[in-house]
């Protein structure tokens, strides 16, 4: 069995380590809380987590409201093509008495006879809208009033109902309808 001798070199090393430990302890005691907070703040800034995206919901809702205002104004142009221009290329229309309309061409063709009706007029407004946190989708629901020619009497008739439209933000920042539907309150 080997024994360790207490040599001057080992004694010196032990004393040196003791001094280092005591110096570190004194430093910890004398460091102000402000310095520790500064160190914590600096290390927190080194995080690799991305900053959360800005909340654009209010601006998105306003942008869609402006699109709806323009859409309503353009409905008076009585053009199916103009109506369909508010849709995405693959947008869908789900309207009473028709199959699901997919794409601008189908929507334009289906809306042309409605919009060119000599008695046609329309008013609509959103009563509720919600934007996604991701900034890429808004839905709008509301009410409409539409005047058309009654096919039986050939006189103007008023139809009131509700609508739901889903808008998606395009790569250029514009908002387009991906899906639009309405139905009458009449039986």
N, C-alpha and C positions, 0 to 999 in steps of 0.2 A: 504494500500500500504506500502510496506516495503522499507525502505531506507537503503543504505549501508553507514556505518560510515567509516571514514578514520581512521583506527586504525594503530598503529605502525607495526603490523604484515603484514597487506596488503601493507603498504608503502614499507616495506623491500622486500616483494615478487616482487612488481612492479619494484623496483630498480634492483633486482637480474636478472629479465628477461631482462631488458634493457641492463645490462652488458653482458649477454650472447649473445644478438642480436648484440651488438657492437663488441664483440670479434669475432663472426662468420664473420661479415662484414670485419673486419681487416684481418682475415685469408684469406678470398677470395681475398682481394686486394694484399696481400703479397705473395700469392702462385704463383710460376713462371709458365709460359706456359709449360715449360719442364715437370714439375711435373704433370700437367693436361694431357699432351700427354702420359706420362708413365702410368697414371691411365687408360686412354682410351685404350692404347695398351694391358694392362693386362686384362681389361674387354672384349676386342675383342677376346682374346685368350680363353675365357671361352665359346665361342660359341659352340653349339652342331652340327653345320653343318659339314659334313664330308669333308675332303680335296678332291678336284677334282682329278679324276684318271689321271695318267701320260699319256701323249700323246705318244702312241706307233706306230703311223701310219708309220713313216719312217722305223722302224724296221720290222713292219708287211709286208710292201711292199718288203723289201729286202728278208725276209723269203720266201715269195711267189715266188719271182724271182728265188731263189735257188731251190724251189720245181719244177718250170717249167723247169729249166735247167736239173735237175735229170730226170724228166718225159721224156723230149726229148731224153736224153741219153738212158733211158730204153726202149723207143719205138723201138730202134734197136735190142732189145732182141727178138722181134717178138712174144711176148706172150700177149694174151688177158688178162690173169690173172695178169700179171705184170702191164699192162695198167690200169686195174680196181683197182689195189691197191692204186692208187692216189685218189680214190673216197671215200666219206663217205659210210657207210654201206647202206644207203638209197639214195645214190646219183643218179642223172639222167643224161642220155646222150640223146641228141637230134641230130641225125645224118641224113644226106640225105638218103632218100630211106628206112628209118626204122621207126617203131613206137617209141614212147617215151620209152626209156629203163630205168627201175627203178631197182636199186640195182646192186651190184657188179657182181653177176652171169650173169644177163642179159647183162650188158655192156661188160663183158669178152667174152661171147658167140658171141655177134655181132661184136666185134672188131677182134676176132681171124682170120677170113678169110681175113680181110683187112691187118692185120699185117703179116700174113704168105704168102701173095702174093710174088712170087719170085722177082718181080721188086719193091717191096715196099721200099720207103725211105721217110723220112719226115723231114721238117725243119719248125719251127715256132718261132715267137718271139712276145712279147707283145709290142704294140705301145702306150698303155695307161693303167694305173692301178690306182685304187683308194681304199684306206682303210677307214673303218669306224672309227669314233672317239671312239667307244666303244671297239675297239681292237678285234673284233670277226669275221669280214668279210672283204674280199677283192675281188674286181672284176678285171679281166684282159681281155683286148681285144687286138687283134692283127691280124697278117697275117700268113698264112702258105703256103708252097709249098709241094705237095705230088706227088710222082711218083707211079703209079699203072699200072697193065696190063689192057689195053683196052679190054673189054669183046668181042668186035666185031673183032678187028684186031689181038688180042693176042700180040700186041706190047706195049712197055712202053708208057704211056701217062703222061703228067704233068698236074696237077690240082693246081690252085692257088685260094686262097679264104681268108676268115676271120673267126675268132673264138671269142667266148665270154665264159669265165669260171668264175664261182662264187666259191670262196674258203671260207671255214669256219674254224675257229680255234677249234681244238679238246681239250678235257679236259687235255690231256698230253702236249699241246702246239704245236703239229704238225698241219700243214695246209693240208686240204683235199678238193677236188672238190665236191661241193654239186650239181652243175649243169654245164654241158659242152655242147656246141653246136658249129658247124661250118657249113659253106655253101660256095659253090663254086662261083667264079666270072664268071665261064663259063655259057652260056645260057642253 
